[in-house]
Every structure is written in C-alpha cells, then in structure tokens.
C-alpha cells in the first residue's frame, strides 16, 4: 500500500503565486495551479490567489467538509460564507441566469488537485555525516519514516542511501518514524527553556558504507 506524501506548512507556503498555487485545508494539501489556469482572468479567482500558500481550513465546516454557510440578513437564505469575496464554484447569493453550474465537482471536493497530507507536527533534526563531519539541520514531518527523511536529505548528500543511519550508537529502522525509533521530539522543552534548539537538537549520525551508489 502506497504511503501518502507529507508536507510541512513551509513547503506549502513557497507555492504562493498564480502560476504555482498550493493551499492546505482540513489536513490535506492541494495544488490548485490547474484551477488557476482554467479560470485565468476570472474575478472569482481573486480570493484563491490571495490565499496562495496558506491554510484555508477556516473556509470549511469540519463536519460536512463543505464550504461554511451563514444566513443572509436581507433574504434569510442560507448562503456560502465567503468573507474574502465569492470565489470559483461558489454560487451567487441571488438567482442569476448567467451562473453556470455545469463544472461538475467543486474544486474543494475534487481529489485530482490533492497532492498529499499536511503534517500535524513538524520537527527539526540534525543529520551528521561522520565521514565528512558535515552537519545539516532539516525540517521533517513527524509522520515520515526514515526512508522518507532520507529522501529529503538527498539534496545535501546524493549518496545518503549508502550510509548506515544511527542514533545513540544503534542502527535505525528505516521503515519507522523518528518517534518509533525512540528519537524524542524535544521542541516543546526547548521552547519552554528558551534554548537554541539547533545547538541541542537530537542528532542522527551517518556512517559510510564500503560501496557508494551511483550519483
């Protein structure tokens, strides 16, 4: 069974233009770039563009997973709640003959835009290459297993898979998370003590194996 792809809020945040637009809501991450291309120039795209790279869970009812609603004080009708302005696939508040509802599934219910899961808790981890003494602090998702963390680290060391990953002198299970490998998350303690967490971070050590993989 394929594992979902996890993203940090910082990873979502860099996709913040109309040409590369991601958002997160209700714990999932969506790439709305194709939607922006489809509705290019449409004024109803403006609230979505303004939310680029951000979490928009407050737009939705967590129980129904649909757009929140409120009662129009003038008509008494229940209408979608859009404080930043009506957006793509939201019907007009009043009957409008120009409203075309033949778009099928609204974008927030269309899993074709879904790219992964928003991490519930991210953490920083220090990775030390014992061969070169290189140290690298990277932000990871607490839900990620070690092989997925290795993939994040590849941009710093293309041969990372040719190293043995250890913590406190013991080999790590690459199919388990940091927590499952008994590498505790000390972020909250660091925060309470106002400590520089980069200095006192939990460190994973990489030990060189004989054969390097091809670059």
C-alpha positions in Angstrom: 0.0 0.0 0.0 1.4 3.4 -1.1 2.2 5.8 1.8 0.8 9.3 1.5 3.2 12.2 0.8 3.5 14.5 3.8 4.2 18.2 3.5 5.3 20.9 6.0 3.4 24.2 6.1 6.7 25.8 4.9 6.7 23.6 1.8 3.1 24.7 1.1 3.9 28.3 1.6 6.5 28.5 -1.2 3.8 27.7 -3.8 2.3 31.2 -3.5 1.8 32.6 -7.0 -1.0 32.2 -9.6 1.4 30.2 -11.7 2.2 27.8 -8.8 -0.5 27.8 -6.3 -1.0 25.4 -3.4 -3.2 25.6 -0.4 -4.0 23.3 2.5 -7.3 22.7 4.3 -8.7 20.2 6.7 -5.3 18.4 6.9 -4.7 17.9 3.2 -2.6 19.7 0.6 -3.9 20.7 -2.8 -2.2 22.0 -6.0 -4.7 24.5 -7.5 -2.4 25.6 -10.3 -4.6 23.8 -12.9 -7.7 25.5 -11.5 -5.9 28.9 -11.9 -5.1 28.1 -15.5 -8.6 27.1 -16.2 -10.2 30.2 -14.7 -7.4 32.7 -15.7 -8.6 36.3 -15.6 -11.8 35.4 -13.7 -12.5 37.8 -10.9 -13.8 34.8 -8.8 -10.2 33.6 -8.7 -9.0 36.5 -6.6 -9.8 35.1 -3.1 -8.0 31.9 -4.0 -4.9 33.7 -5.3 -4.9 35.8 -2.1 -4.8 32.6 -0.1 -1.9 31.1 -2.1 0.4 29.1 0.1 -1.8 29.3 3.1 -4.1 27.1 5.2 -7.7 27.9 4.4 -9.4 25.4 6.8 -11.5 28.3 8.2 -13.4 28.4 4.9 -14.8 24.9 5.6 -17.2 23.2 8.0 -15.1 20.4 9.6 -18.1 18.1 10.0 -19.5 18.4 6.5 -16.2 19.2 4.8 -18.1 21.7 2.7 -17.9 25.5 2.5 -19.2 27.1 5.7 -22.6 28.8 5.4 -24.4 31.7 7.0 -27.8 33.3 6.9 -28.2 36.3 4.6 -29.7 39.0 6.8 -31.6 40.5 3.9 -33.2 37.4 2.4 -33.0 34.9 5.3 -31.5 32.4 2.9 -28.6 30.1 3.8 -25.7 31.1 1.6 -22.0 30.1 1.4 -19.8 32.1 3.8 -17.1 33.9 1.8 -15.8 36.9 3.9 -13.0 37.5 1.4 -15.4 37.5 -1.5 -17.2 34.9 -3.6 -14.8 32.5 -5.3 -14.7 29.9 -8.1 -17.6 27.3 -7.9 -19.4 29.3 -5.2 -23.0 30.1 -6.5 -24.2 33.8 -6.4 -26.2 34.8 -3.4 -29.2 35.5 -5.5 -30.7 33.8 -8.6 -28.5 34.6 -11.6 -29.2 33.3 -15.2 -25.5 33.7 -16.0 -24.5 31.2 -13.3 -23.2 28.1 -15.0 -23.2 25.1 -12.6 -22.1 22.6 -15.2 -18.5 22.4 -13.8 -19.1 19.1 -12.1 -17.4 18.5 -8.8 -16.4 21.7 -7.0 -12.6 22.1 -6.6 -12.6 21.5 -2.8 -14.2 18.1 -3.4 -12.0 17.2 -6.4 -9.2 14.9 -5.4 -7.4 15.4 -8.7 -6.0 18.5 -7.0 -4.9 16.6 -4.0 -1.1 16.2 -3.6 -0.6 15.0 0.0 -1.2 15.4 3.7 -0.3 18.4 5.8 1.9 17.3 8.7 0.2 17.7 12.1 3.6 18.3 13.7 6.9 19.1 12.1 10.3 19.0 13.8 13.9 19.8 13.1 16.5 17.1 13.1 20.3 17.4 12.8 22.0 14.9 10.5 25.7 14.4 10.9 27.9 12.8 8.2 30.6 11.2 10.2 32.8 10.8 7.1 32.9 14.5 6.2 31.8 16.0 9.6 29.1 17.9 7.6 26.1 18.8 9.7 22.7 19.6 8.3 19.5 20.7 10.1 16.4 19.8 8.2 12.7 20.2 8.9 10.7 16.9 8.6 7.2 15.7 9.2 6.7 13.7 12.4 4.7 11.2 10.4 7.5 10.4 8.0 9.5 7.2 8.2 13.3 7.3 8.0 13.4 6.4 4.3 11.3 9.5 3.6 13.6 11.6 5.7 16.5 10.2 3.7 14.8 11.4 0.5 14.6 14.9 2.0 18.3 14.7 2.8 19.4 13.6 -0.7 19.8 17.2 -1.9 22.6 17.6 0.6 24.2 14.2 0.0 23.3 12.3 -3.1 24.8 9.1 -1.6 22.8 9.2 1.6 21.4 5.7 0.9 24.9 4.3 1.0 25.3 5.2 4.7 24.2 3.4 7.8 21.9 5.7 9.8 22.3 5.6 13.5 21.2 7.3 16.7 22.9 6.9 20.0 25.1 4.1 18.6 22.3 1.9 17.3 21.1 1.3 13.8 17.8 3.0 12.9 14.8 1.1 11.4 14.4 3.0 8.2 10.7 1.9 8.0 9.8 3.6 11.2 9.4 7.2 12.2 11.8 9.2 14.5 9.4 8.7 17.4 9.2 4.9 16.7 13.0 4.8 16.7 12.9 6.4 20.2 14.2 9.7 19.0 12.0 12.0 21.1 10.8 15.4 19.9 12.2 18.0 22.4 10.7 21.1 20.6 8.3 21.9 23.4 11.0 21.6 26.1 13.4 23.8 24.0 10.6 26.4 23.7 9.9 26.4 27.4 13.5 26.8 28.3 14.2 29.4 25.5 17.1 27.1 24.3 18.7 27.3 20.8 17.3 24.1 19.5 19.7 23.9 16.6 22.5 23.5 19.1 20.8 20.9 21.3 18.9 19.1 18.6 18.6 15.3 18.5 21.3 14.1 16.1 21.3 11.3 13.6 24.7 10.0 12.6 25.5 8.7 9.1 28.3 6.1 8.8 29.9 5.4 5.5 29.5 2.0 3.9 32.0 0.5 1.5 30.1 0.9 -1.8 28.8 4.2 -2.9 25.7 4.3 -5.1 25.9 5.9 -8.4 25.1 9.6 -8.4 
